[in-house]
Amino acid sequence: MPDPRREIPRTDQVLADPRLREAVERIGPRLVKQAVVAAQQQCRDGGIEPAAVADIAVASLPVGATTLRRVINATGVVVHTNLGRAPLSRAAVDAVSTAAGATDVELDLATGRRGRRGRGALEALAAQVPDAGAVHVVNNGAAALALVTRVLARGGRSIVIARGELVEIGDGFRIPELLESVGARLREVGTTNRVRLSDYAGALDSDTAFVLKVHPSNFTVSGFTSSVSVGELTGLGVPVVVDIGSGLLAPHPRLPNEPDATTVLRAGADLVTASGDKLLGGPQAGLVLGEAGLVERLRRDPFARALRVDKLTLAALEATLTGPTPPVPAALDRRPDELRRRARMICAALPPGLEPEVVDSEGVVGGGGAPDVVLPSVAVALPERLAGPLRLGEHPVVGRVERGRLLLDLLAVAPGEDDGLIDAVKRVACREER
């Protein structure tokens, strides 16, 4: 009896298929060969016929040369850390594409000489926050605070900080450990829930580098509490550094308790540090804004080189600041009536057997920002059993399971993604019928 495995086409024969040769040029040989080997294994297992190996390999090829997959964020969390935080605007994506080739990132085309690196992004950031004497950009928010600490507290000088602001953020990362790792000593003042101006004043001495105020962006303390404002701290006679965290550059009406760079600088802060990939809605970056002399010291320090951002980040940041409203601010501005209209349209397009339903929902900012803010939203409710298949589908959709139902919250779903969401649900329903 002939061995059916002998009928499985050889790898080189399958790779000779014109569609796979084109894929090698597009995504490289490794991923293409992986798809071919997987299809051959399906044939060995009896799942497909030998003649279908090439077709199955082509169908399973990734869109690009990366294992990352684009996901529809239907969780109701606007800045979802596990989903990459802020999605970039179309303008920012186009800017990254432009910057991917040779660019004038450090060249003055008019003179042919070296130019200021990232001048477009820096000018755009300065224009958004005119109260800043100067601005600088590093590779993330933690790097911004580390650079400030390393330069101003060099030689083991002390930083005065309230105990209630010694925060821990995601994955066990702690602010006090960051500060100590770059050589600073901490002088903790006050208690977990209360701190007074006299506590700060009593901790100052000739060795004090600066007073640090950290916004506890991922938790709230209520009840018997007290804190000291930035304006009060500026009268102590030492620099005041404020880490606002989320990257909000100006006040936002839906986030009344979230500090912003403009307000904090107007209150007298010498330096403000923030992230660029949260509420600002841009790429991962760290922002430093404030007194021109201090910012220049930071920029010229040798450690700044280790924290330098690449041309792709600079391009995306500039486009975020100068282009149309990015997805994160757009999501914050969505209203329930708009979301309800979209939810009804989606429900009408889905198979009635799924019993889709429009339900009120509550979203959150996420990304360690505005923990006390609830954002009114609307969701499409589906059977809970669809949660896994939708995550594993050709175009993954990530919702949240609540009270035995899968909720596809539309708060963070851009209107242009509605058709993709509908198609993903239909595909899962079709597979269930088979």
Buried (B, 14 or more C-beta within 10 A) or exposed (E): EEEEEEEBBEEEEBBEBEEBEEBBEBBEEEBBBBBBEEBBEBBEEEEBBBEBBBBBBBEBBBEEEEEEEEBBBBBBBBBBBEBBBBBBBBBBBBBBEEBEEEEEBEBEEEEEEEBEBBBBBBBBBBEBBEBBBBBBBBBBBBBBBBBBBBBBBBEEBBBBBBBBBBBBBEEEEEBBEBBBEBEBBBBBBBBEBBBBBEBBBEBBEEEBBBBBBBBBBBEEEEEEEEBBEBEBBBEBEBBBBBBBBBBBBEEBEEBEEBBBBBBBBEBBBBBBBBBBBBBBBBBBBBBBBBBEEBBEBBBEBEBBEEBBBEBBBBBBBBBBBBBEBBBBBBBBEBEBEEBBEBBBEBBEBBBEEBEBEBBEBEBBBBBBBBBEBEBBBBBBBBBBEBBEBBEEBEBBBBBBEBEEBBBBBBBBBBEEBBEBBBBBBBBBBEEBEE
